[in-house]
Amino acid sequence: QVQLVESGGDLVQPGGSLRLSCAASGSISSVNVMGWYRQAPGNGRELVAVIMSVGAPNYADSVKGRFTISRGDAKNTLYLQMNSLKPEDTAVYYCHYRAVGYAYDYWGQGTQVTVSS
């Protein structure tokens, strides 16, 4: 079992910045993939950014150059630095974890990001 807890969501003005955090606990594999997804009202859940335990991150085209995904030193913390935020970035942001070689996905409870003036 793996538990994921997100934090950092808030109301921010367009052009502002936020940093989301995800704390992972439980049976964390040393070889895994973690990522951020988001879901806006009326839309499906979409990929924002992913990063493997080793390797370069990947981003959705809509956030390239504005968002940065990273891991903490202990490798069980995930971050999403979001800059130049736009109203269309408004969504619930979810942390995701999967151990490589396993088909089970773990999700956090989500954190709300609202970009509005």
Long-range contacts (C-beta under 8 A, 24 or more apart in sequence): 1-26, 1-27, 2-26, 2-27, 2-28, 2-97, 2-106, 3-106, 4-95, 4-96, 4-97, 4-106, 4-107, 4-108, 4-109, 5-95, 5-108, 5-109, 6-93, 6-94, 6-95, 6-108, 6-109, 6-110, 6-111, 7-111, 8-111, 9-92, 9-93, 9-111, 9-112, 9-113, 9-114, 10-113, 10-114, 11-114, 11-116, 12-85, 12-113, 12-114, 12-115, 13-115, 13-116, 13-117, 14-85, 14-86, 14-87, 14-115, 14-116, 14-117, 15-84, 15-85, 16-85, 16-115, 17-81, 17-82, 17-83, 17-84, 17-85, 18-82, 18-85, 18-113, 19-79, 19-80, 19-81, 19-82, 20-79, 20-80, 20-82, 20-93, 20-95, 20-111, 20-113, 21-77, 21-78, 21-79, 22-77, 22-78, 22-79, 22-95, 22-108, 23-76, 23-77, 24-76, 24-77, 24-78, 24-95, 24-97, 25-76, 28-75, 28-76, 28-97, 29-53, 29-99, 29-100, 29-102, 30-75, 31-99, 31-100, 31-101, 32-97, 32-98, 32-99, 32-100, 33-97, 33-98, 33-100, 34-71, 34-78, 34-95, 34-96, 34-97, 34-98, 35-69, 35-78, 35-95, 35-96, 36-69, 36-78, 36-80, 36-93, 36-94, 36-95, 36-96, 37-93, 37-94, 37-96, 38-89, 38-91, 38-92, 38-93, 38-94, 38-113, 39-91, 39-92, 39-94, 39-110, 40-88, 40-90, 40-91, 40-92, 43-91, 45-94, 48-80, 48-93, 49-80, 50-96, 51-78, 52-100, 53-100, 62-88, 63-89, 82-113, 85-113, 85-115, 86-115, 87-115, 87-116, 88-115, 89-113, 89-115, 90-114, 90-115, 90-116
